Amino acid sequence: MSVVRGDGSSRRAVLGALAGVAGAVVVGGCSGSPSTTLGAPKISNGPTGGPLPVSRRVAFAEAARPLAMQVLAHPDDDLFFMNPDTVGTLDAGVPVVSVYVTGGGSFGVNQVPGRPAPRADVPAYVSSRQQGLRQGYARMLGLGAFTRWVRSALPLPGGGHAEVDSLEHQGRSAHLVFLDINMHNRTSRGYAGLTTLWSRPETVVRTVPLGDSPVRGSRAYTAQQLTDTLEFLFRTYRPTVIRTLDPDPDEQVHDKHHPRDSDQPGYSDHPDHTATALFTWAAMAQWVRSSTEREGQAPAFVTDSYRGYYNQRWPYNLPPAVVDLKATYLNAYGGNPDWACGNAAGCGDYGIGEGRTLTSKKGWVRSTQPRYPTAGPLAAAGRDGRLVVHSVLGTRCVRWIETEPGSGRWGDPEDLGGGPLSPALSAVTTSDGGSLLFALRFTGLDGTTAGNTREVVVLEEPAASAGSPASLAWRSLGNPEGEPVRGRRVGPPTAIAGKDGRVHLFVRNASKGLSTRVRDASGNWSDWQMLAGGPVQEGLTAALDQYGCIHVFAAGFSSVHHWVQNSPAGDVRARPLWLAAPPGDAPHAVAARDGSLLLAYHMPHSAGLVVEQLSGATTARWNAVYRLPDAGFGAVSLLPGQSLGRAPVLATRTGPDTVAVTGLRAGQDVLRPSVAVGRPALVEPEAGTVALVTIGPNGRPLVTRWAADGRVVSPRSPERPKAQPTPTFA
């Protein structure tokens, strides 16, 4: 597709399925402290799970219709950092509700580059940026930029209102919710904004009143009131997808080569982005807890977080056609003071329009970077032929099982607890036939440094525990960083089981390198150890070669970085890797049935994709065996144990709302129209069939099976969500 748019299960079956999950990550020589049970998470609004045994399960509320809610700090954060996902969601007929926490008025100067600066006017700048958003979203809906919107006032808990602007066209709809908090509130201690509100809960900030808005006057917010307001919006709209910004941005040295610009000191992002993401995660945790307590059900939603100014620090990961698509809507948002848009206060954010994003040295438009690039479903074929999928739903780990082999229909999600979790999971099968599920947990979410914490956690299910699920609990594996501030920068875990019975766990640490813990065959964990090598981006992948040696890969600035064992019993160490091209974003590695390793990655600045192969001894050279010049963008997935096609079978996005599978014997791309949340998964349920599994915008797995010749086996007609109305307010 063109980027221009376009039932329960037996214990044996589940263990067999998890073995398959491990096979998707643990693929086939060689070129601590004991864990502790999780305590209750230190969340300011209370725990969402605590030490949750598997037997203490919750049900999930059935979603009425798919809906994506995006929580942004400023107008344009979605256009810069979430698109093309926003426009792809709209194109798929899924309503989008975008919530803007601040007005984005800064100090009120809406200057056209090259012209004299106008008089500072914060309300006018806020109004002009909101008009710009209406222009940009109208274009994304396929309408003229100056199409009239329905503007209404939504009553909020605790008093006050939010403006809601709504527009629908041909089954697509967008709703813009403006909270309009002032970015710079004058106080006796200086200026206060979202960062102050998060770190000092006694702070009070106010909204910016707008003369042309259906909302009259100004209201005050405390930290708890903002969290309550976001939860109220979640409860009102019932989103099945929640998107927000990066809660834990990378540390960043600012110097002449890496100018600070609008970054917060020491980090690669705007402080409002970080605070908004933290408030969003706190509100999601509060929503899950309160819904479980009041309704006896957890809300069913999946999450996505996006990097912000990180985009200018790493290689660009979008092809030109997608960059141009993003720029089209940013140009409409930026506008021009000479436009007759019908808004007296202004027609956009003038420093953004007229192609300026394409010439900016910051390059924000040229990337869309997920904070958790390994997020997505873990899919495997059970021994009874049914697919088993693990993912994160309502910030909790869940498992779905097909109702019957090949049906593409799913039983209710089985709650495995553990929340609140980031959306990325990893799984392995242990040598005794048990299973391990790994995740990154938000163990604390409050404004204090000591109370804002993350930990790596594991759910261990021994093979012998089939009759005693109450004995199962998520356990903490700690954090490789000693300080909470640095511990927040640790990424989600990637785990792999070696042939010697050990399990190796890897995370990207705050220094942008790798840290590891190892579980021996008796179940004892080593201490955390930092490995040499790096720096790398988030998005680790691990594979096992034909000799039983572990390989780990991650994308660096100019090359894929590589860690490997010299022998199956050896330590994992950094080793130079020379490949055909630099990486644009996270790679994916699997083993083929011939014993070789395959490594796929997108190249920067393009839609090109390369698959490299390592055969024989570890000193052998990698060879680029497969090149696709037009392979789209975003996370790529290889089929483990490649056997169907003449070329490696892989899945990648080819458009804002389309995933393609290529490499089947028919030599064609087979498309699945879908809003895929996270990395798609590929699995071979039976010989001669490949299944693509994604998490759809309804928060449930979507599966399409193809035969080797490219024929669709099931379903015959790929599902697309039907457009549904969303609430409107007078």
Secondary structure, DSSP 4 states (H G I P E B T S, - for coil): --TT------HHHHHHHHHHHHHHHS------PPPEE----EETT--SSSS-BTTS--EEPPPSS--EEEEESSTTHHHHHTTTHHHHHHHTT--EEEEEEE---TTS--PPTTSPPPPP-HHHHHHHHHHHHHHHHHHHTTS-TTPPPEEEEEE-TTS-EEEEEEEEETTEEEEEEEEEE-SSEEETTEEE-HHHHHH-TT--EEBPP-TTSSS-S--EE-HHHHHHHHHHHHHHH--SEEEEE-SSPPB---SSSS--TTPPTTBSS-HHHHHHHHHHHHHHHHHHHHHHHHHSEE---EEEEE-SGGGGTS---S-HHHHHHHHHHHHHHH--TTS--S-TT-SS-TTTTTTHHHH-TT-GGG---BSSTT-S-EEEE-TTS-EEEEEEETTEEEEEEBSSTT---B-PPEEEE--SEEEEEEEEE-TTS-EEEEEEE--EESSSSTTS--EEEEEEE-GGGTT-GGG-BEEE---S-SSHHHHTT----EEEE-TTS-EEEEEE-TTSSEEEEEE-TTSPBPPPEEES-----S--EEEE-TTS-EEEEEE-SSSEEEEEESSTTS-EEEE----SS--SS--EEEE-TTS-EEEEEEPTTSS-EEEEEE-SSTTSPPEEEEEETT--EEEEEEPSS--SSSS--EEEEEETTEEEEE--TT-S-EEEE----S--EEE-SSTTEEEEEEE-TTSSEEEEEEETTS-EEE-SS---PPP-------
